[in-house]
Structures are given as structure tokens and as C-alpha cells.
Amino acid sequence: MMKFVSAPGTYGLQRPWAFAMIIVALACPVLSRPASAQEVATDWIDGERHRARLFAGDVDGAVPGTVTAFIEMTMDKGWKTYWRNPGTAGGIPPEFNWTASKNVAKADVLFPVPKVSSDKAGDVIGYREYAIFPVRITPVDAAAPVEIDVSVNYGICEKLCVPAETRFTLTVPPGKLPPAGADAQRAYDAVPRSGRDLKPGDPTGLRVERPAGTSGVIRLSADFPGDASVAAMFLAVDSGRFLPMPVRQGTTGERVAFDLVFSNPDDLAVLKGAAVSVVMAGEKGHSEDRFIID
């Protein structure tokens, strides 16, 4: 039996994924600097096969009373970083620590819809060569500056994965900010929607079942407006536990079904009570819902 709960706006920290890797240390912190009157941003920091920065700016659709910041990464050709669930090939989902920040009541990291790629090790869920993670910051006092001090842990991977850790500090003044730019707006628009934020064309109607005569299988289905052949689901557990990739089963009109298959039913049993986030991406929109394994 599955019990539904509303999709949250805050993504919790993910636990690290343990596997063989090359260890690399990045210089930190990256201090903010007044690059220009039109930019609220840190300098870029160069790391192994990538560079990253933090900036803030206004985007359409932002929640009133919040500050929108962005962690931006560019990677060498063929390199990638990960979504909340890195996939069956293993990887390092990003972690963000905001505890040293000042005038920050809450910082919600928003993950744009990822892509799936495959290699000899399995399926990878993430972002290849470029990524922006929007951050919705709720100040304690909206009339005072927000002093961001965030430590970020993530993986930059090709055939091998390089763990990276860096720290950004940035002071964001109160009031209206310059536009964040087209790339930031696209990333913000690519964040799955839920509840009252849903738009026409977003997938809806998530249904969760246990098919009769099976063990270790959860069937998920939803309505995907438009071309159902491009429908995709991405799943993550708040605890960071491993989940298999959903396997597409069939389509009836706009309703598309996927099976979550645990080869060892005991792996499903240990997830009892876990909250599972379900990101649904279709031709015309994207949304998020969640259910609890009961």
C-alpha cells in the first residue's frame, strides 16, 4: 500500500555514495567581489576538469520575498555531474551546507530535470558539460543583506569520478537585483513543479500500485500530455538510498506506466516508510510528486 504526501520545496542533503575514486581538493573559499554594478557574483574557481561560481539575480516566477541564487558549473567535454539520485552506475549527488550563512532562514536547492546517459557501468542521471542549480533563499530579514556562506560537495566524472569540495561566500544586497540571465532563467524554468505551481501540459495523476503476482515491484503511472514516447520518470529517496531505474512498461493514451524493479525483494523491504520523490518529464512540461513506501 502506498501513501501520498505533498511534494516539498526543500531538498534534503543526500548521503555520499561510496566507490573507488580519485581524490582532489579545490581551493576555498571563493570570496565575493564587485565585478560590476550589474552583477552579484563570485569569481570563477578552477577545479579538476571544471570550474564553478555562485551568483544571484532576478528571474521570472521567483517566489516573492525570497532571493534567488545559482550555483553554476561548466565542465570539460564528456564530463558530467549528478542529480539527486546518480543512477545505477554510481556517482556522487551534490550536497550543500548553508549553516555558516547569515540572514538565511532557509535555502532550498532546486534541481532542474536531469538527463540519462549510459556507459559500461550502467545508467547515469545528471548534467553533462554544464549545470545550474537554482537556490531559493528565504531571508530572516528581507530588508537586510543576505550573507551566503555555502560549502558544496559534488562529483565531476567521465570514466572516473573526481570528488570536489568548494566554498562560496557572497553578500546579496536587499531589494531588486539585476536579471540573472537567460541560462539561469532556463534552469529555473526546468525545475519540476507541483501543487498550485503546476501548468497546463505538466504530467499529473501519479498512481502507485503493486502488480498482482509480483514481489519487489512497484508500478508507477501518470498522464503525460503530448508525445508520450518521450515521457520519463526520475526517482530519489530523501535518505539517499539506492533506487533502480524505472523501466517503461506501456502506454494507454497519455498514461504511461513504469516499473521500479528490485531484483532482491529485501532491498524494497528495507525502504518501508521511505518518502520517494517522483520527477515526471514530458514533451510539454515537468512536475514532481511523491509517495511513501508502506
Summary of the structure (lengths in Angstrom):
residues: 294
radius of gyration: 19.5
end to end distance: 5.3
largest distance: 64.5
contacts: 910
relative contact order: 0.19
helix: 6%
strand: 47%
